[in-house]
């Protein structure tokens, strides 16, 4: 069954309506026919007799032979924990006749398919092309409550410090800039793995791990030093991340990878000072000599050397997102809030240095199953797609990777197709990007647009 028109997305994230209109082929030798992929990845299936699904013509009357069983196949969507199926409404339409089959039930998409109902045998005068219109209504599942609230997670770590536990046990490096050779200039984020673990997202817990049990000298890490081999990432995991600064950005800050201070030498020097002081005090054990005044700078120097030399922890280097993106996500885990920047095609400035790309957040949230954060990023993305930038967004690699974003862009395009801005952008794209210079995903997008507009 082929689509007569693109899927229509209406409603909002709180109740998303997706309408698919399909044409039933008049002759088909298969006992089961499937539709094109619809909505967020499902298909509709008609199951007929072993003789196949067909229509026939006798004495001026046409017969749509049946009965047929109508069902939905969800494929990989059966594993989602983001949406529940609120209802499905299907309507079979033929010339001069029509019938409706309704099904209303809630389902968290646990299985590979869902039976909708039977379409009985019909006798239809002047039978033409039958169409099947199915409207699927999705509602988001209630957001999973983290195992512990933000304040409770932070308090647990803070109170643990009273017993000598470190505030930081993991150091995460993410890259800040993009060069011709890959990602460069990594910058650290200091975290406590317990806070991440208690957020309740298992993939993130596995990513950052729990830095406990690192009590041997073999596990000692210099949390102020990144291995030289990881100062540059040869290949970006994401080709078009607006949270990465370009190498020629004038005001991009420099972040030193390591201190120039020689901690080993400093530790030895500090130890030598302590030994000399102890030796001197042994010859004059009076209270004034034991409790002597020490300059404040000397105390800070000694404490800093000891802390840095004896810190236990774990270092992680992230290649699948920019520093700004990961910093915002970790801050969201710590505080429950996040600030998004406008999508780049709007040409609006970033409101603050901390504001991150919603596309970059969407990609990582999708990868690690952070459904609530993914929905927040999706709402920000589609809210920024207008007649002025819909063509840029449709041809982006991001839209190619994520069908939900692409389909929303197509919806905006069809709604605004008579807008001079949209028509001009299509012509400009066609003239300036010939087929020979287009990326494969751009050619695919252009073909879809032309099929809808011609």
URKAUR-V287663 format. One record per pair of residues at least 6 apart in sequence whose C-alpha atoms are under 6 Angstrom apart, sorted by the first residue. I is the first residue (numbers start at 0). J is the second residue. Records with the same first field share a line. If there is no record, write none. Layout:
I->J, J
This chain:
0->21, 22, 23, 33, 34
1->21, 22, 34, 35
2->20, 21
3->20, 21
6->18, 19
7->17, 18
8->16, 17
9->16
10->16
13->138
14->137, 138
15->136, 137
16->135, 136
17->134, 135
18->133, 134
19->132, 133
20->131, 132
21->130, 131
22->130
23->129, 130
25->53, 54
26->53
27->51, 52, 53
28->51
29->51
30->46, 47, 48, 49, 51
31->45, 46
32->44, 45
33->43, 44
34->42, 43
36->42
41->72, 73
42->71, 72
43->70, 71
44->69, 70
45->68, 69
46->67, 68
47->67
54->62, 63, 64
55->61, 62
60->124
61->123, 124, 126
62->122, 123
63->121
64->120
65->119, 120
66->118, 119, 120
67->117, 118
68->116, 117
69->115, 116, 117
70->113, 114, 115
71->112, 113
72->111, 112
73->111, 112
74->111
77->108, 109, 110, 111
81->139, 140, 370
82->138, 139, 140
83->106, 107, 137, 138, 140
84->105, 106, 137
85->105, 136, 137
86->103, 104, 136
87->102, 134, 135
88->101, 133, 134
89->100, 132, 133
90->99, 131, 132
91->97, 98, 130, 131
92->129, 130
93->129
94->127
145->198, 199
146->197, 199
152->194
167->190, 191
168->191, 210, 312
169->190, 191, 312, 313, 314
170->188, 189, 314
171->187, 188, 314, 315, 316
172->185, 186, 187, 316
173->185, 186, 317, 321, 322
174->183, 184, 185, 321, 322
175->184, 185, 243, 321, 322
176->182, 183, 243, 244, 245, 246
177->183, 243, 244, 245, 246
178->246
180->233
181->232, 233, 234, 235
182->231, 232
183->231
192->209
196->204
202->367
210->312
219->311
220->311
223->257
224->257
236->319
242->321, 323
243->321
324->355
331->337
338->354
339->354, 355, 356, 357
340->349, 354, 355, 356
344->388
357->376
361->373, 376
364->373
386->421
393->408
394->441
398->404, 405
